[in-house]
């Protein structure tokens, strides 16, 4: 799977900067990542309307491969 820049940014942010490893917010790019098994829903919090997502092992592998320049 070839990831676009926005999808890579979501994976990178979730892995390295998101509080607790949870990305807040849905988008068409997020749904592509979920459908590919790179991210999964982590549910909602009472204090935020948006859904949270987290990386899967497959998502971590895709990010690692992209950082090595071998993502497909």
C-alpha positions in Angstrom: 0.0 0.0 0.0 1.3 3.4 -0.9 0.6 6.0 1.7 0.0 9.7 0.9 1.6 12.5 2.9 -1.4 13.1 5.1 -1.7 9.4 6.0 2.0 9.3 6.9 1.6 12.4 9.0 -1.2 10.8 10.9 0.8 7.6 11.6 3.9 9.6 12.5 1.9 12.0 14.8 0.2 9.0 16.5 3.5 7.2 17.1 5.6 10.1 18.3 3.5 13.0 19.5 -0.1 12.0 20.3 -0.8 12.0 24.0 -1.0 8.4 25.1 -0.6 7.2 21.5 -4.2 8.2 20.7 -5.0 10.3 17.6 -8.2 12.3 18.0 -10.2 13.0 14.9 -11.7 11.2 11.9 -11.1 11.9 8.2 -11.2 10.2 4.8 -7.5 9.5 5.2 -8.1 8.0 8.7 -10.8 5.7 7.2 -8.3 4.5 4.6 -5.8 3.7 7.4 -8.5 1.9 9.4 -9.7 -0.1 6.4 -6.1 -1.1 5.7 -5.6 -2.3 9.3 -3.0 0.4 10.1 -5.2 2.2 12.7 -8.1 1.1 14.9 -10.8 2.9 16.7 -10.1 3.5 20.4 -13.6 4.9 21.1 -14.7 8.2 22.4 -14.1 10.1 25.6 -16.9 11.8 27.5 -15.2 15.2 27.2 -14.5 15.1 23.4 -17.0 14.5 20.7 -14.4 13.1 18.2 -13.4 9.5 17.9 -9.9 8.4 19.0 -7.7 6.0 17.0 -4.5 4.1 17.8 -1.8 2.4 15.7 -1.8 -1.3 15.1 1.3 -3.4 14.8 0.8 -3.3 11.0 0.6 0.5 11.2 3.9 0.7 13.1 5.5 -1.6 10.5 4.1 0.6 7.7 5.5 3.8 9.4 8.9 2.1 9.9 9.0 1.0 6.3 8.0 4.5 5.1 10.8 6.0 7.2 13.2 3.6 5.5 11.9 4.6 2.1 10.4 1.2 1.3 6.7 1.7 1.8 4.4 0.4 -0.9 
